[in-house]
Amino acid sequence: MKIVTWNSNMAFRNKYKEISEFDADIYVICECEDPDNTESKKYKEFASNSYWIGDNKNKGLGIFAKDNIKLEPINDNNQGFRYFIPLRVNDTFNLLGIWAMPDYVEMIHDYYSANRELFNENLVMCGDFNSSVLFDEEHKNKNFSMLLHYLKKDGLVGAYHHLKREKHGKESENTFFYTKKLNHPFHLDHVFSAPYITKDLQIIDNIKWIKMSDHLPVVFEIDESKF
């Protein structure tokens, strides 16, 4: 199964055609419009099998799937957390889409603590975490290194780092460019799964995508038969 995660930097109704070229089964899109509150008929068609969450109809988190993919919501302990979408996919595995705003990694820690039963080897989580070990000092009590430690105990690893054999904070490829400037790169978009689940991952590094967003798409394949 192919999954794409991307922060579209808003106006996704004008960009979904480009991301559709990857022909993915599922798209996890940050900063996208509510498809139920758009005048774009084509965007509504693209979103015929989807879930969306957000306080602003123009800027939320959405998960979009092909019509043959079964998506069912998971009753999580939300407690007011923003921009987390947990879904059961094809009665096989759980998918957690994340856009870590506004408290970045600290919000992920809080969601993790409130929903411990969700975090195990049956989970694939991905999205814009707005987080890296490079910012640990800014979040001393709930930082990214601590989150990595907890997830590892649950059997979940960073798919990019596992496949590329690179350490967090030492990535050779980046996913985000501050104000779209190529000389201000960071690796903030992540995929976490059991190490035997994600079999391929690519960060699509192309100037075309920088023109559309400050984030690059992350395209990855998972092996459903391993769940």
N, C-alpha and C positions, 0 to 999 in steps of 0.2 A: 504494500500500500504506500502510495506517495502522499506526503504531506508538505505543505508550504506554510511557513510562518513569516509574516512581514508587517512592519509598521508602515502604513501607507502614507502617513503624514497628511491625513485628511483628503477630502475630495475623491474618495475611493470609487465613487460612481463613474468617474472619468478614467479610472486606472485598472478596473477589474479585468478588462479585456486583455491587457498586457500580462497580468499575472496568470490569466487563464491559459496562456500559451504553454505553461508547464504541464497542463493536463493532469493536475493533481486530483486525488480523491477527496482531500480535505484541505481547506485554507483557513489558517488562524490569522486574522487580520486585526491589527491594532489601529486605532484612530480612523475608524470607518463610520459611515453614516448608518443610522437605523433604517433597514430596508423597508420597514412598515411606514416610514414617514419620509418617503422620497417620491418625487414626481417622475423619476426615471423608470420607465416600464422595463427596460432591458436589465437594469440593476435588480429590479424585483424578480425577474426571471432567473437571473444568476443566483439569487438568494432564496430560491424556492424551497431548499432544504437547509435551514440555517437557524442559529440562535444568536441573539445580540443582547448586549447589556450596556447601559450607559445612562448618565444623567443629562447629557446633551445629545440631542438627536443627530448632531453633525459629527460627533466625536466619541466613539465608544469602542467596544471590543466585540468582534463577530467571529463566529465559526461557520463556514460555508462548506457544504459537501455535495457531491454528485447525488442524483436522485436515488441511485441504487445503494447508497450507504445509509444504514440505520443509525439514527442518533436519538438517544434518550437522555433527558436531564437526570442528573444525580442530585438527590436532596442533600446538599451540604449544609454545614453550620456557617451561614454567611456572616451573621453578626455585623452587618453593615460594611463588610469589606467590598471594595469596588474592583471591578474588572477582573473577575475570576469566573470562568465558565467550565464546570465539570460535566462531562458527557460520557455515557456508555456507548461504545461504537460496535455495531454489528454483534451485539451480545458477546463480545470477545474481550475487549480491553477498555480501560478508562482513559479518557483524554482530558487534560486540564489546560485550557488556554489562559494565558496570563498577560496582562498589561499592568505592570507594577507602577501605578500612579495613585496618589501623589507622594507616598512615603517610601517608594522604592523597595529595597530589600527588607526593610522593617515590616512592611505590610505583608510580604510573603511569609516572614517568620510568624506573624500573627495568624495568618490563614492556616499555615502548617500546624500550629499548636491547636487550633480549633477543629481541625479535620484530619487528625492523625490516622484514622482508619483508611483514608484514601491513598496514603503514601506507601506504596509497596511495588513489587516487581510487575504488577499488572497495570501500572500507570505509565503513560507518556505525557510529559508536560512540556510546553513550549510557548514561546512568545517573547515579548520585549520585557526583560527583567529589570532594565535600567540599572544593572548591578554588575559589579566585578570586584575581585579581591583588591584591585587598585584603590578602591574607595573604603576599605575596611576601617580606616581610622575615623571616617566620618560617621560610622555606624557601629561604635565599639561594642554595644550590648547585643545588637542583632545584625551582625555583618554577614557578608557573603561567604567568607571562609567557614563560619559557623554553620550556615545553611548547607554548604557542601558536605560538612561532616555528618549532619543529621540525615541528609539524603543518601549518603553512602551506606549508612547503617540500615537504611530501608531498601538497599539493593539498587539504588538509582545513581547513575553517573552522567556527567556531561558528555553527550554523544560526540560532539566535535573533538573534545580533548581526548576521549577514549580512542576514537578512530584515527586521529592525526598524531596521537602520542605527544601531545603538547600540554604544558602546565597552564593552569588558570593564571591570567595576568601576563603570560609570555606567548600569547597567540601570534602566529605569523599572518593570520587573516583577521580582518575586522568586519563588524556588522553595522557600525554607526559612525557617522562623520559629523561632528558638531558644526552646526550652521552650514552643512554641506561642504565644508572645507576639507580637502583630502589630507591636509597636514594636521588634522585634529581627529584621529581615529580612535575608536574604542571597540571592544568586543562585549556587547551588552545584550544581544539576543541569543537565547539558549534553548537547547533541547536536552531534556533529561529522560532517560529510560534505563531499563536493565541493560547491561553491556551486550547481551546477545540479541537484543531486539532491533536496534538501529543498525542497518547494514551498509548504509551509504549516506553521506551528508555533503552538501555543497553550499558554499556562500557565493551567490551570483554577483561577481565583481565586474560591473559594467557601468560605464558612464551614463548609459540610458537610465539606470535606476537611480543614480544620484540626482539626476535632473527631476525625478518625480518625488523623491523622498530623501530624508537624511539617514535612512536605514536601507540595508540591502536585504533582498529575500534570502531566506535559508530554506533549502529544498532537501528533504531527506526521505529515505525509504525505511519502512519497518516491516518485519516479518511476522505477520499475524499468526502463522502456524506455531510460533514459539511461545505464545501465551497459554 
